[in-house]
Amino acid sequence: MLTERYNAYSDYLRRRFGVKVYKLPVSLPVTCPNRDGTCGSDGCVFCGEIGAGYENLPASITVAEQIATNMAHIKPKYKAEKFIAYFQNFSNTYLPPEDLRAHIVEACQPDIVGVALATRPDCIHETYLAMLAEVAQEKEIEISIELGLQTVNYHTLKKINRGHGLAEFIEAVQRIKRYGFSICAHLILNLPWDDELDVKEGARILSALGVTEVKLHALYVVKGTLLAKWYQEGQIDLISKEEYMERVILFLEHLHPDITVQRLIGRAPESNTLFSNWQTGWWKIRDTIVAQMTERNTWQGRKCDYLHGAAVRKFLQETV
C-alpha cells in the first residue's frame, strides 16, 4: 500500500464507510474577521481575493445545486460512492448561527455522509457548537471542523497577519473536543520565518492536544497579495522542494500515529500564482516523500515518545 508509512485520510475514510469517499467543495457567502475589520482588514499576507477555495463554484449558487453539480462531475471521475460536503472558503462559522444551520441542513443530501467546516480559531463559540451537535444528531451526519493554524510560532503568526495567536487555537481545540467533533488542523511547513524546530514543535503540540486530523500545505504565492510583493522584491526566501520534503518527514515522525493525515501538500492554481509547489505535481512530491520514508524505514509516530511523563518511565519500567 502506497500510504503505509503514514495514517492517510483516504484509507481512514474507506475503513470508516466501507467505500470510497470524496470531499465536495461548497462555497458560502461568507468572509473573514481578518478582512472586514473585526480583527483586521487586509487578511493574511498569503490569502488572495478568492480565498482558498479556487476550485469552488460561486457562492451565489445554492448549496444543494453546488453539491449536485460537483457530485455529477466527481462521482464518475473518481469512482466515489459517498461524499463529504466541505464548506471550504474563508471562515465558514463567521455568520449568524441560524444561517449556518440552514446551510448545513441543505447539505444533508443523499450520499452525503459528513460535513466539514473550514474556519478560524476565533470563530469557534459555544452557541455554534451546540447547534452543530443538534444538527449532527437530527440528520445523523458526521461533522468535522477544520481550523487554520498555519504555524505554532506566534512570531510568525503575527508576521503573516493571521489575526490570532496560538492561545486561541488551543482554546478552540479544547472547546470543540468537548462536543466530540473531529478536528483537522492546517499547517504550512515552509513559511519563510519558520525552521525545523517549529515544524517539530507543530507536530508535538497537535499530538499533545489530541487533534483528529492534520492537513499540510506548502506555501504558494498568490498574485496581488502582500506576500507576492515581498516575493517579487526579494524580501523572502522559500526553501527547496527537497527541504520541504525533509520537513514533512520530520513532522510525521513526531506526529502521534493515531492522527489522520489528510494531505502532505496542497494544490494551487498555476495561473494565479507566482510560485506553487516548485512547479511539480503534488502527487509526485507525495510519492517521493513516501519512497524516502520507506528507504529510511521510518514512519508516522516513530519519534512520538515525549507524552505522558516520558522522564519518569524508567521508574515504572514502561515502554513507549
C-alpha positions in Angstrom: 0.0 0.0 0.0 1.4 3.4 -1.0 0.4 5.1 2.2 1.6 2.5 4.7 4.2 4.9 6.1 1.5 7.4 7.5 -2.1 7.3 8.5 -3.7 8.5 5.3 -7.1 10.1 5.3 -8.3 8.2 2.2 -7.6 4.9 3.9 -9.4 6.1 7.1 -12.5 7.1 5.1 -12.6 3.7 3.3 -12.3 1.9 6.7 -15.0 4.1 8.2 -17.6 4.0 5.5 -16.6 0.9 3.6 -16.5 2.7 0.2 -14.5 5.5 -1.5 -15.5 8.8 0.0 -14.7 12.2 -1.7 -14.9 15.8 -0.3 -17.1 18.1 -2.4 -16.2 21.8 -2.1 -19.0 24.1 -1.2 -19.0 27.9 -1.1 -20.9 30.0 1.3 -21.4 33.8 1.1 -19.0 34.5 4.0 -15.9 36.5 4.6 -13.3 36.5 7.4 -13.0 38.6 10.5 -9.5 39.4 9.4 -10.9 41.1 6.3 -14.0 43.0 7.4 -12.3 45.0 10.2 -13.3 42.8 13.2 -9.6 41.9 13.8 -8.0 43.1 10.6 -8.8 44.5 7.2 -6.1 43.1 4.9 -6.3 39.4 5.6 -3.4 37.0 5.9 -0.5 38.1 3.7 -0.8 34.9 1.5 -4.6 35.0 1.0 -5.9 36.2 -2.3 -9.3 37.7 -3.1 -10.9 34.4 -3.8 -9.5 32.8 -0.6 -8.5 29.1 -0.5 -11.3 27.6 -2.5 -10.2 28.2 -6.1 -12.0 25.1 -7.3 -15.3 26.1 -5.7 -18.4 27.0 -7.5 -19.8 30.6 -6.9 -21.5 31.2 -3.5 -24.4 32.6 -5.4 -25.4 29.1 -6.4 -27.4 27.2 -3.7 -25.7 24.6 -1.5 -27.9 21.9 -2.9 -27.1 22.9 -6.5 -23.3 23.0 -5.8 -23.4 19.6 -4.3 -25.4 18.1 -7.2 -23.1 19.7 -9.8 -19.9 18.6 -8.1 -21.2 15.2 -7.4 -22.2 14.6 -11.0 -18.7 15.5 -12.1 -16.7 13.8 -9.4 -18.7 10.6 -9.0 -17.8 9.0 -12.4 -14.3 10.6 -12.5 -13.1 9.3 -9.1 -15.4 6.4 -8.7 -16.6 7.8 -5.3 -19.8 6.4 -3.8 -20.2 8.7 -0.7 -19.3 12.3 -0.1 -18.4 14.9 2.5 -19.7 18.4 1.9 -16.7 20.6 2.5 -17.5 24.2 3.4 -14.1 25.4 2.4 -13.6 29.0 1.5 -12.9 31.8 4.1 -14.3 31.3 7.6 -17.5 29.2 7.5 -18.6 29.7 11.0 -18.4 33.5 10.6 -22.1 34.1 10.0 -25.2 34.1 12.2 -25.8 30.6 13.7 -29.3 30.2 12.2 -27.9 30.9 8.8 -25.1 28.3 9.2 -27.6 25.8 10.4 -29.8 26.3 7.3 -26.8 25.8 5.0 -25.7 22.6 6.8 -29.2 21.2 6.7 -29.4 21.9 3.0 -26.1 20.0 2.5 -27.6 16.8 4.1 -28.4 15.2 0.7 -28.4 11.5 -0.2 -24.9 10.0 -0.3 -23.6 12.9 1.9 -22.1 11.2 5.0 -20.4 14.1 6.5 -20.0 17.9 6.6 -16.6 19.6 7.1 -16.4 23.3 8.1 -13.2 25.2 7.5 -12.9 28.2 9.9 -10.6 30.1 12.2 -9.9 29.5 15.9 -11.5 32.9 16.8 -14.7 31.8 15.1 -15.4 29.0 17.5 -18.2 29.7 20.0 -20.3 27.5 22.4 -23.6 28.6 20.7 -22.4 27.4 17.3 -21.0 24.1 18.7 -24.3 23.3 20.5 -26.2 24.0 17.3 -23.9 21.8 15.2 -24.3 18.9 17.8 -28.1 19.2 17.4 -27.9 19.1 13.6 -25.5 16.1 13.6 -27.9 14.2 15.8 -31.0 15.2 13.9 -29.6 14.4 10.5 -27.4 11.5 11.6 -24.4 13.2 9.9 -20.8 13.5 11.0 -19.5 17.0 11.4 -15.8 17.9 11.4 -14.2 21.3 12.0 -11.0 22.3 10.1 -9.0 25.0 11.9 -6.5 27.2 10.1 -3.4 27.5 12.3 -0.6 27.5 9.7 2.2 27.6 12.3 2.7 27.3 16.1 5.3 30.1 16.0 3.4 33.1 17.4 6.0 35.5 16.0 5.3 34.1 12.5 1.6 34.3 13.1 2.0 38.0 13.7 4.2 38.3 10.6 1.7 36.7 8.3 -1.1 38.9 9.8 -3.0 35.9 11.0 -5.1 38.0 13.4 -4.9 35.4 16.2 -2.2 33.7 18.2 -1.5 30.2 19.4 -3.7 30.5 22.5 -6.9 31.0 20.5 -6.1 27.8 18.6 -5.5 25.8 21.8 -8.7 27.1 23.4 -10.7 26.3 20.3 -9.5 22.7 20.1 -10.3 22.2 23.8 -13.8 23.6 23.3 -14.5 21.5 20.2 -13.3 18.3 21.7 -15.9 18.6 24.4 -18.5 18.1 21.7 -16.8 15.1 20.1 -16.3 16.6 16.7 -13.3 15.7 14.6 -10.7 18.5 14.4 -8.4 19.0 11.4 -5.5 21.5 11.9 -4.0 23.2 8.8 -0.2 23.9 8.8 2.1 25.4 6.3 5.5 23.8 6.7 7.7 26.2 4.6 6.8 29.7 5.9 10.0 31.8 5.5 10.3 32.6 9.2 10.0 29.0 10.5 12.6 26.4 10.8 12.8 22.7 11.6 12.2 23.3 15.3 8.9 25.0 14.5 7.9 22.0 12.3 8.7 19.5 15.0 7.0 21.6 17.7 3.9 21.8 15.5 3.7 18.0 15.4 4.2 17.8 19.1 1.6 20.4 20.0 -1.0 18.8 17.7 -0.3 15.4 19.3 -0.5 16.8 22.8 -3.8 18.5 22.1 -5.2 15.3 20.5 -6.4 16.7 17.3 -8.0 14.2 15.0 -6.6 15.1 11.6 -3.9 17.4 10.1 -3.6 18.9 6.6 -0.2 20.0 5.5 0.5 22.7 2.9 3.4 24.2 1.1 3.3 28.0 0.9 2.3 29.2 -2.5 2.5 32.9 -3.7 -0.8 34.3 -5.0 -0.6 37.2 -7.3 -1.7 40.5 -5.9 -1.0 39.6 -2.3 1.4 41.3 0.2 3.3 38.0 0.1 3.6 38.4 -3.7 5.1 41.8 -3.2 7.7 40.5 -0.7 8.5 37.7 -3.1 9.0 39.9 -6.1 11.1 42.3 -4.2 13.3 39.5 -2.8 12.3 40.1 0.8 11.6 36.4 1.4 13.3 33.2 0.5 11.5 29.9 0.0 13.1 26.6 0.9 13.8 24.0 -1.8 11.4 21.2 -2.7 13.9 18.7 -1.1 14.0 20.7 2.2 10.2 20.8 2.2 10.0 17.0 1.9 12.5 16.7 4.8 10.3 18.9 6.9 7.2 16.7 6.1 9.1 13.6 7.2 10.3 15.3 10.3 6.8 16.3 11.1 5.3 12.9 10.5 8.0 11.2 12.7 6.9 13.4 15.7 3.2 13.2 15.0 1.1 10.8 17.0 0.3 7.7 14.9 -3.4 8.0 15.6 -3.8 11.4 13.9 -5.1 11.1 10.4 -3.1 12.9 7.7 -5.5 14.5 5.1 -2.7 15.6 2.8 1.1 16.1 2.7 1.0 19.0 0.3 -1.8 21.2 -1.1 -2.7 22.4 -4.6 -3.0 25.9 -6.1 -4.0 27.4 -9.4 -0.8 28.0 -11.5 -2.5 30.8 -13.5 -3.0 32.9 -10.3 0.3 32.2 -8.6 3.9 33.4 -8.8 5.1 30.2 -7.0 3.4 26.9 -6.5 4.9 23.6 -5.3 8.1 24.1 -7.2 6.2 23.6 -10.5 5.9 19.9 -9.5 2.7 17.8 -9.3 1.5 17.4 -5.7 1.3 13.6 -6.2 4.9 13.4 -7.3 6.0 15.2 -4.1 3.8 12.9 -2.0 5.1 9.7 -3.7 8.7 10.9 -3.3 8.1 11.5 0.5 6.7 8.0 0.9 9.5 6.5 -1.1 12.1 8.3 1.1 10.3 7.2 4.3 10.3 3.6 3.0 14.0 3.8 2.1 14.9 5.1 5.6 12.4 2.7 7.3 10.7 5.5 9.2 7.0 6.1 9.8 4.5 8.4 11.4 4.9 8.5 15.1 8.4 6.9 15.2 9.6 9.7 17.4 6.4 10.4 19.3 7.9 9.4 22.6 7.5 12.7 24.5 4.0 12.5 26.0 2.6 11.1 29.3 5.6 11.8 31.7 8.4 10.5 29.5 11.0 11.3 32.1 9.6 9.0 34.8 9.0 5.9 32.7 12.3 4.5 33.9 10.9 4.2 37.4 7.8 2.4 36.1 9.5 0.0 33.7 7.2 1.3 30.9 8.0 1.4 27.2 6.5 3.7 24.6 
